[in-house]
Amino acid sequence: MFDTFLRAARASRNRQLTWNCIKQAAIPLISEATPRAIVLISPHIPWDRLMDRGDLVERWATAASAVPYTEEVGQSVADMLLQIASVDELVPSIPVDVWSWLTKRPPLPPICLGRYVGTHSRVIKVVRALKDTEVLTSYFLLIWSEWNEP
C-alpha cells in the first residue's frame, strides 16, 4: 500500500488531486508507518490540510533522526525541511540537528515543493539565524543547483 501511495504521489503533478484520492487510506497508513516510510512520504502530503501539524513535524523529525542516510531519504528530508521552514508557525518545531541533513547536499528533483518554497526570504532568514556556516553554504548550494535560475 505504501509503495502505491508513494508512486502515485511522485508521478502526480497535482498534489491536491492526488491527496483527495488517497487521503482515506493514507492517514491510517501514516499513523502506523515506519520511520523510513514517514520520511519518504512526508514531502508529498499537503500539510496545510492537516490538523496538529506541530505534532506531525515532531514525529517527522524523530523519524528523520532514526533513518540511515541514502540519497532518496536525504532528498525527502531536505524537501520536507524546506517546506516546514516556509511556514512561520512550524519553524519552532524543527529541531536544530535536523538542519545538518542539508550538509549532506542531497540533489533535489527539479520539481519539488521544498525547492520552490525554500527560496522564500523567510526561509533564508531562518537558515541564517542558525549561525552555522556549513548549513548556510549547503542550503545555498541546494537551492541554487543547476535546476534553478539565479
Residue pairs with C-beta under 8 A, 6 or more apart in sequence:
1 25
1 29
2 29
2 33
2 37
2 41
5 22
5 25
5 26
5 29
5 41
6 40
6 41
6 44
8 18
8 21
8 22
9 15
9 18
9 22
9 41
9 44
10 44
12 18
13 111
15 44
15 46
15 113
16 46
18 44
19 26
19 45
19 46
19 49
26 41
26 45
29 37
30 37
30 38
30 41
30 45
33 41
35 62
35 63
35 64
35 66
35 67
36 63
36 67
36 73
38 59
38 60
38 63
39 60
39 63
39 64
39 67
39 73
39 76
39 77
39 80
40 72
40 73
40 76
42 60
42 76
42 80
43 76
43 79
43 80
43 83
43 112
43 113
43 114
47 53
47 56
47 83
47 84
47 87
50 56
53 87
53 89
53 90
54 89
54 90
54 93
57 84
57 90
57 93
57 94
58 93
60 80
60 84
61 93
61 94
61 95
61 98
64 77
64 80
64 98
64 101
65 95
65 97
65 98
67 73
69 101
69 104
71 106
71 107
74 101
74 104
74 106
75 106
75 107
75 108
75 109
75 112
77 98
77 101
77 106
78 101
78 102
78 106
78 108
78 114
78 142
79 108
79 112
79 113
79 114
79 115
80 114
81 94
81 98
81 99
81 101
81 102
81 114
82 114
82 115
82 117
82 118
82 123
82 143
83 113
83 114
83 117
83 118
84 90
84 91
84 93
84 94
85 91
85 94
85 118
85 122
85 123
85 126
85 127
86 117
86 118
86 120
86 122
86 123
88 122
91 126
96 130
99 127
99 130
99 132
99 135
100 135
102 135
102 138
102 139
102 142
103 134
103 135
103 138
104 138
105 138
105 141
105 142
106 142
107 145
108 114
108 115
108 142
108 145
108 147
109 115
109 147
110 147
115 143
115 147
115 148
117 123
118 139
118 142
118 143
119 143
119 148
124 139
127 135
127 136
127 139
128 136
130 136
144 150
